[in-house]
Amino acid sequence: MTCFFDASHGPGRREITWSPQWGAPRPVLACPACAQRWSDHLQGRGGYAQQAGYPQPGYPDYGGYPQRQGYGAGSMVAAGAAGFVGGMIVNEMFDHDEVVEQVDVVDDYGDYGGDW
């Protein structure tokens, strides 16, 4: 079987325990050079170069600020606006300012229900 890290290196002769980022450890075969680089990496002496864009061995520390609890201002403003608009709609539905006693129906032809 060829080297797990690079097939052009030839056959894998040493079995090492390798784990992908956020993965489960598993045994793989590596050529002697890659096995040495992997053991150097595990001992903290470099070995493999870190890839850009991937957080290596964890997430950055942001100065020890505690995580904020509770709701943000945006959610409070949105909830207040929704309550305000909902209250306006309900107010218009139950508003009885104008009482209609009689409705006159007038058609455009001047005929108020006469003979057809």
HURA-V476460 format. One line per field, one symbol per residue. ss: DSSP state (h for helix, s for strand, l for the rest). psi: psi as a letter, one per 40 degrees, with the letter a starting at -180 (. if undefined). burial: + if it has 24 or more other ideal C-beta (glycine too) atoms within 12 Angstrom, else -. A space follows every 10 residues. Layout:
ss: ???
psi: ???
burial: ???
This chain:
ss: lsllllhhhl sllsssssll lllllsssss lhhhhhhhhh hhllllllll llllllllll llllllllll llhhhhhhhh hhhhhhhhhh hhhhllllll llllllllll llllll
psi: iihddhdeea ihdhhihihi hfiiiihihi iddddddddd ddeffbciii ihehhifaii hfefhihhia iidddddddd dddddddddd dddehfdhhh dhhhhhieee hffai.
burial: --+++----- -+-+-+-+-- -------+++ +--++-++-- ---------- ---------- ---------- ---------- ---------- ---------- ---------- ------
